[in-house]
Amino acid sequence: MIKIIEDNVEFKNHLEQMITKDGTYIDLNVINSEMDEREDRLGLNYAISELNANPDQTLVLYSFEPTQGLYLDNNFMKIMARPNSYFIRLPFSKEHLDLEMDTPKFHNAALEIASRMEYNSNLRSKLLHDHHYSPNEVIATVKKEFGFTGSDTEVIQQLIGYDAHVVEAKGTLPGVFVDVEGTLLQDGKINLPVVSMMIAYSKTKPVSIWTGGDREEMTKKIGSQLEDACRGFSSEKLIYSRIPVLSKQTFEGYEPEIVLDDLSQGQFEEDYNMIPKQYVKI
């Protein structure tokens, strides 16, 4: 079954002629009324609603927005962690769309963990703020979302002491994790041999970029450079849409499967309190 959520009738008709693979296709920047803005990314709300109704369905999001910046959006992270969620940047051809969906994609556990931790941390802050204004409603939400029990005072104290990093179960972190400064970027330029390695790994594992610095800043630094570099590898360029930029600090205590970094392994383990299963020094 093919379902298209798109407010532009002409483009929707175009997609109906182009699409042959089952799935729900959603314009990330769809609008419903004159009050809506394209920047609201209402398509993410549609996507989450679709997944609530059918968690196993194939989702294809599309937009003119640059891919890497979208990974700073928690809802986009959550959706794209799935092996059957795809993103394709406009404009695209039928061949480009088919290639994206025919190229194997894998569940990205790190992206899912980062999304969950960010969501819980943001929700904690919001609930602590709202408690002053609607305590009964907040207590009910805290019990439902976090599973805390006890008196109202005890529940709030548990919320105050809640730390998403501490409560998250640690263990092996599947996938490949590529450092930014000194590894993927050298002297401000993309390291093409590392990109080639990332593409090779992506055939069998999820690949993520991570940084010990500011995630948003590093996303901007990588930006179009990585997209251009991936284009240079012909049909393999589609890896770009599948690589989030994450924070190393999120995964303290985990055991990442494969790490690419310019630090010595000992220095990496000391700095980030992680012990990789396999370490590739660049």
C-alpha positions in Angstrom: 0.0 0.0 0.0 1.2 3.5 -0.9 0.2 6.5 1.1 1.4 10.1 0.3 1.0 13.0 2.8 1.7 16.1 0.7 -0.1 19.5 0.4 1.1 20.4 -3.1 -1.5 18.6 -5.4 0.8 18.9 -8.5 3.8 17.4 -6.7 1.6 14.7 -5.1 0.4 13.7 -8.6 4.0 13.6 -9.7 4.9 11.3 -6.8 2.0 9.0 -7.6 3.5 8.4 -11.0 7.0 7.9 -9.6 6.5 5.7 -6.5 6.3 2.0 -6.9 7.3 0.7 -3.5 4.9 0.3 -0.6 5.2 2.8 2.2 4.0 6.1 3.7 5.7 9.1 1.9 5.6 12.3 3.9 6.6 15.8 3.1 8.6 16.9 6.2 7.4 20.5 5.7 3.8 19.8 4.9 1.3 22.5 6.0 -2.4 22.2 6.8 -3.5 25.8 6.9 -2.3 29.4 6.4 -1.3 29.5 10.1 1.3 26.8 9.5 4.9 27.4 8.6 7.1 25.1 6.5 9.7 25.4 9.2 7.4 23.7 11.7 8.1 20.3 10.2 4.6 19.1 10.7 5.5 16.0 8.7 7.3 14.6 11.8 4.0 14.7 13.7 2.3 12.8 10.8 5.2 10.3 10.8 4.9 9.6 14.6 1.1 9.2 14.2 1.6 6.7 11.4 4.1 4.7 13.5 1.7 4.7 16.5 -0.9 3.1 14.2 1.5 0.7 12.5 5.0 0.5 14.0 6.3 -1.9 11.3 5.5 0.2 8.2 8.0 1.8 5.8 8.3 5.5 6.1 9.9 7.8 3.6 10.4 11.5 4.6 11.5 14.1 2.1 12.4 17.8 2.2 14.6 20.5 0.7 16.3 20.9 4.2 19.9 19.8 4.6 20.0 16.3 6.1 22.6 16.7 8.8 20.8 19.6 10.4 17.6 17.5 10.7 19.4 15.1 13.0 19.4 17.9 15.6 15.6 17.4 15.8 14.7 14.8 18.4 11.7 13.5 16.5 13.7 13.1 13.4 16.3 11.1 15.3 13.7 8.8 16.8 12.1 8.1 13.4 15.4 7.6 11.5 16.8 5.1 14.0 14.5 2.6 12.5 15.8 0.3 9.7 12.8 1.0 7.5 12.7 4.8 7.8 14.3 6.7 5.0 15.0 10.3 4.2 15.6 11.7 0.7 16.4 15.3 -0.1 14.5 17.1 -2.7 14.7 17.2 -5.7 15.1 13.5 -6.5 14.4 11.2 -9.4 12.7 7.8 -9.4 16.1 6.2 -9.8 17.4 8.1 -6.8 14.4 7.1 -4.7 14.6 3.4 -5.7 18.3 3.3 -5.0 17.8 4.8 -1.5 15.1 2.2 -0.6 16.9 -0.7 -2.2 20.2 0.0 -0.3 20.2 -2.0 3.0 19.6 0.1 6.1 20.1 -0.9 9.7 18.7 -0.1 13.1 20.8 2.6 14.7 20.8 1.8 18.4 23.0 4.8 19.2 20.6 7.2 17.5 17.6 5.6 19.3 19.4 5.9 22.7 20.4 9.5 22.1 16.8 10.4 21.1 15.3 8.7 24.2 17.8 10.4 26.6 17.2 13.8 25.0 13.5 13.3 25.2 13.5 12.3 28.8 15.9 15.1 29.8 13.7 17.7 28.1 10.5 16.2 29.6 12.0 16.2 33.1 12.9 20.0 32.8 9.4 20.8 31.4 7.6 18.9 34.1 9.6 20.4 36.9 8.7 23.8 35.5 5.0 23.0 35.1 4.7 21.5 38.5 4.4 25.0 40.0 1.3 25.7 37.9 -0.5 22.3 37.5 0.8 19.9 40.2 -1.9 17.2 39.9 -1.5 16.9 36.1 2.3 16.9 36.3 2.3 14.1 39.0 0.0 12.0 36.8 2.3 12.5 33.8 5.5 11.7 35.8 4.0 8.4 37.0 3.0 7.5 33.5 6.2 8.5 31.7 8.8 7.6 34.2 7.0 4.9 36.3 7.8 6.6 39.6 5.7 5.6 42.6 5.0 7.0 46.1 3.5 10.1 47.5 3.4 13.3 45.4 6.4 14.6 47.3 8.4 11.4 46.7 7.5 11.4 43.0 8.8 14.9 42.5 12.0 14.2 44.5 12.6 11.2 42.2 12.1 13.5 39.2 14.5 16.1 40.6 17.1 13.3 41.0 16.5 11.8 37.6 19.5 11.6 35.3 18.9 10.1 31.9 22.6 9.2 31.6 22.6 7.3 34.9 19.4 5.3 34.4 20.2 4.2 30.9 21.3 0.6 30.8 24.9 0.3 29.5 26.4 -2.4 27.4 27.6 -2.9 23.8 26.8 -0.1 21.4 26.4 -1.6 17.9 27.7 0.2 14.9 30.6 2.3 13.7 31.5 5.7 15.4 33.6 8.2 13.6 35.2 11.2 15.4 35.1 14.6 13.8 38.2 16.8 14.5 41.4 15.1 13.4 39.6 12.1 12.0 36.7 13.0 9.6 38.0 16.5 9.4 41.7 17.2 9.0 42.8 20.8 8.8 39.2 21.8 8.2 38.8 19.5 5.2 37.0 16.2 4.8 39.3 13.2 5.0 38.2 11.2 1.9 39.9 7.9 2.9 37.8 8.0 6.1 34.6 8.7 4.1 35.5 5.6 2.0 35.9 3.5 5.1 32.5 4.8 6.4 30.9 3.8 3.1 32.4 0.3 3.3 31.2 -0.2 6.9 27.7 1.1 6.0 27.1 -2.0 3.9 26.8 -4.1 7.0 26.4 -1.7 10.0 24.9 1.6 11.0 27.4 4.4 10.9 27.4 7.5 13.1 29.6 10.5 13.5 30.2 11.7 17.1 32.1 14.5 18.7 33.4 15.5 22.1 32.7 19.1 21.3 29.6 21.0 20.5 27.3 18.8 18.4 25.5 21.7 16.6 28.8 23.4 15.8 30.3 20.2 14.4 27.2 19.6 12.3 27.7 23.0 10.7 31.4 22.3 10.2 30.8 19.0 8.4 27.8 20.4 6.5 28.0 20.4 2.7 31.5 19.1 2.7 30.4 15.6 3.7 27.5 15.7 1.3 29.9 16.7 -1.6 32.4 14.0 -0.5 29.7 11.3 -0.6 28.6 12.5 -4.0 32.1 11.7 -5.2 31.6 8.1 -4.6 28.9 7.7 -7.2 26.0 5.5 -6.2 27.4 5.2 -2.7 26.5 8.9 -2.0 23.3 7.9 -0.3 25.1 7.0 3.0 25.0 10.8 3.7 21.3 10.7 4.6 21.8 8.0 7.2 24.6 9.4 9.3 23.7 11.5 12.4 26.1 13.6 14.4 26.0 12.6 18.0 27.7 13.6 21.3 30.4 11.2 22.7 29.3 12.2 26.2 25.9 10.7 25.7 27.5 7.2 25.6 29.7 7.3 28.7 30.0 3.8 30.1 29.1 2.0 26.8 31.2 -0.3 24.8 31.1 0.9 21.2 31.5 -1.8 18.6 33.9 0.0 16.2 35.5 3.5 16.8 37.6 5.5 14.3 39.5 8.3 16.1 42.8 10.2 15.9 43.5 9.7 19.6 45.4 6.8 21.0 43.0 4.1 22.3 44.1 4.7 25.9 43.5 8.4 25.7 40.1 7.9 24.1 39.1 5.4 26.9 40.3 7.8 29.6 38.7 10.9 28.1 35.3 9.4 27.4 35.0 6.4 29.8 34.2 4.0 26.9 36.0 0.8 26.0 35.6 0.0 22.3 35.4 -3.5 21.0 37.5 -2.5 18.0 39.6 0.6 17.7 40.9 2.1 14.4 43.4 4.9 15.0 43.4 7.4 12.1 
